[in-house]
Amino acid sequence: MIISLVGYMGSGKSHISKILSEKLNFSLIDLDKEISKRNKLTIPEIFAKKGEIYFRKLEREMLEEILATEENLVLSLGGGTPAYYNNMEIINSNSQSVFLRTSVGTLTERLSKQKEKRPLIANIPAEDLPEFIAKHLFERNAFYGKAQFQINTDSREPEEIVAEIIEKLYK
């Protein structure tokens, strides 16, 4: 089984996927880290040197390759992955998809502490961050909402979220 975690940046995909993969004894792949490793560039460097279109093509190729594997795997996807091509359809056809739903308030709080590591929001003034996140989330929720399962992450411990994911998947 492949379990794909989708959600906005800051929703906890990387953290939850790590705990989930350990609990289930599944392999773990973080799509962005995998792209970085193979290209020997960070995601911000790929965006800066080659552009977003190049990145989205790479992302799609790697997504197809990973989803074609037969192993038990937790796949942590980039926040934008579901919003391009027909990625959400192939994610749903080849894996169990879980949307980590997180409120604008929680996302703003988390992301304001890590702006410099996030190319998409690095140059957005703190006071404009909630509005930016709200607009962006509104656009992407149409894709995230296609996930087979939705888990609310606000004010919850990671272990509690992981337990709910396992319960929903194995019901």
C-alpha positions as CSV (number, residue, x, y, z in Angstrom):
1,M,0.0,0.0,0.0
2,I,1.1,3.6,-0.8
3,I,-0.2,6.3,1.5
4,S,0.1,9.8,0.0
5,L,-0.1,12.8,2.3
6,V,-1.4,16.0,0.8
7,G,-1.9,19.5,2.2
8,Y,-0.7,23.0,2.3
9,M,2.9,23.8,3.4
10,G,3.0,23.8,7.1
11,S,0.2,21.3,7.5
12,G,2.6,18.8,8.9
13,K,3.1,16.4,6.0
14,S,6.8,15.8,6.6
15,H,6.4,15.3,10.4
16,I,3.3,13.2,10.2
17,S,4.7,11.0,7.4
18,K,7.8,10.3,9.4
19,I,5.7,9.1,12.4
20,L,3.3,7.2,10.2
21,S,6.0,5.4,8.3
22,E,7.7,4.3,11.6
23,K,4.4,3.1,13.1
24,L,3.5,1.1,10.1
25,N,7.1,0.0,9.3
26,F,6.7,1.5,5.8
27,S,9.3,3.2,3.7
28,L,9.2,6.9,3.6
29,I,9.7,9.2,0.6
30,D,9.4,13.0,0.8
31,L,8.9,14.0,-2.8
32,D,10.6,17.4,-2.5
33,K,13.7,15.9,-0.8
34,E,13.8,13.2,-3.5
35,I,13.8,15.8,-6.3
36,S,16.5,17.8,-4.5
37,K,18.7,14.7,-4.0
38,R,18.4,13.7,-7.6
39,N,19.1,17.1,-9.0
40,K,21.7,18.0,-6.4
41,L,19.9,21.4,-5.9
42,T,17.5,22.6,-3.2
43,I,13.9,23.3,-4.3
44,P,14.5,27.1,-4.1
45,E,17.6,26.7,-6.3
46,I,15.6,24.6,-8.9
47,F,12.9,27.3,-8.9
48,A,15.5,30.1,-9.3
49,K,17.7,28.4,-11.9
50,K,15.3,26.4,-14.0
51,G,11.9,27.9,-13.2
52,E,8.6,26.5,-11.8
53,I,7.5,24.8,-15.0
54,Y,10.7,22.7,-15.1
55,F,10.2,21.8,-11.4
56,R,6.6,20.8,-12.0
57,K,7.6,18.5,-14.9
58,L,10.3,16.8,-12.7
59,E,7.8,16.5,-9.9
60,R,5.3,14.8,-12.1
61,E,7.8,12.3,-13.6
62,M,9.1,11.4,-10.1
63,L,5.5,11.1,-8.8
64,E,4.6,8.6,-11.5
65,E,7.8,6.7,-10.9
66,I,7.2,6.4,-7.1
67,L,3.5,5.6,-7.5
68,A,4.4,2.7,-9.9
69,T,6.3,0.9,-7.1
70,E,4.7,-2.0,-5.3
71,E,6.3,-1.4,-1.9
72,N,4.6,-0.3,1.3
73,L,5.3,3.4,1.4
74,V,4.3,6.7,2.9
75,L,4.7,9.5,0.4
76,S,4.9,13.1,1.6
77,L,3.9,15.4,-1.3
78,G,4.8,19.0,-1.9
79,G,2.0,21.5,-1.1
80,G,1.6,22.3,-4.8
81,T,1.9,18.7,-6.2
82,P,-1.9,18.0,-6.3
83,A,-2.6,21.3,-8.1
84,Y,-0.7,20.5,-11.3
85,Y,-1.5,18.3,-14.4
86,N,-3.9,15.6,-13.3
87,N,-1.7,14.7,-10.4
88,M,-4.5,14.3,-7.9
89,E,-6.2,11.7,-10.1
90,I,-3.0,9.6,-10.4
91,I,-2.4,10.0,-6.7
92,N,-5.9,8.6,-6.0
93,S,-5.6,5.8,-8.5
94,N,-2.3,4.6,-7.2
95,S,-2.4,5.3,-3.5
96,Q,-4.5,6.0,-0.4
97,S,-4.6,9.8,-0.3
98,V,-4.9,11.7,3.0
99,F,-5.5,15.5,3.2
100,L,-4.1,17.1,6.3
101,R,-6.6,19.9,6.7
102,T,-5.2,22.9,8.6
103,S,-6.8,26.3,9.3
104,V,-5.3,29.6,8.0
105,G,-4.6,30.6,11.6
106,T,-2.6,27.5,12.4
107,L,-0.7,27.7,9.1
108,T,0.1,31.4,9.6
109,E,1.4,30.7,13.0
110,R,3.6,27.8,11.8
111,L,4.8,29.4,8.6
112,S,5.7,32.8,10.0
113,K,8.4,31.0,12.0
114,Q,9.9,29.4,8.9
115,K,9.5,32.0,6.2
116,E,13.2,32.0,5.1
117,K,13.0,28.2,4.3
118,R,9.8,28.7,2.2
119,P,10.5,30.3,-1.2
120,L,6.8,30.9,-1.9
121,I,6.4,33.1,1.2
122,A,9.9,34.3,1.9
123,N,9.2,37.9,0.6
124,I,5.7,38.3,1.9
125,P,5.4,40.8,4.8
126,A,4.2,39.2,8.1
127,E,1.0,41.3,8.1
128,D,0.1,40.0,4.5
129,L,0.8,36.4,5.3
130,P,-2.7,35.3,6.5
131,E,-4.4,36.8,3.4
132,F,-1.8,35.2,1.1
133,I,-2.3,31.8,2.8
134,A,-6.1,32.1,2.7
135,K,-6.2,32.9,-1.0
136,H,-3.7,30.2,-1.9
137,L,-5.4,27.6,0.3
138,F,-8.8,28.5,-1.3
139,E,-7.3,27.8,-4.8
140,R,-5.6,24.5,-3.7
141,N,-8.5,23.2,-1.6
142,A,-10.3,22.2,-4.8
143,F,-7.5,19.7,-5.4
144,Y,-6.8,18.7,-1.8
145,G,-10.5,18.1,-1.3
146,K,-10.3,15.2,-3.8
147,A,-8.3,13.1,-1.3
148,Q,-9.9,9.9,-0.2
149,F,-9.6,10.9,3.5
150,Q,-9.5,14.2,5.3
151,I,-8.0,14.7,8.7
152,N,-8.2,17.9,10.7
153,T,-4.8,18.8,12.3
154,D,-5.7,21.9,14.3
155,S,-4.8,21.8,18.0
156,R,-3.9,18.1,17.8
157,E,-0.8,16.1,18.6
158,P,1.0,14.3,15.8
159,E,0.4,10.9,17.4
160,E,-3.3,11.5,17.5
161,I,-3.4,12.5,13.8
162,V,-1.4,9.4,12.9
163,A,-3.7,7.2,14.9
164,E,-6.7,8.6,13.1
165,I,-5.0,8.1,9.7
166,I,-4.3,4.4,10.6
167,E,-7.9,3.9,11.8
168,K,-9.4,5.4,8.6
169,L,-7.1,3.4,6.3
170,Y,-7.6,0.0,8.0
171,K,-11.4,0.3,8.8
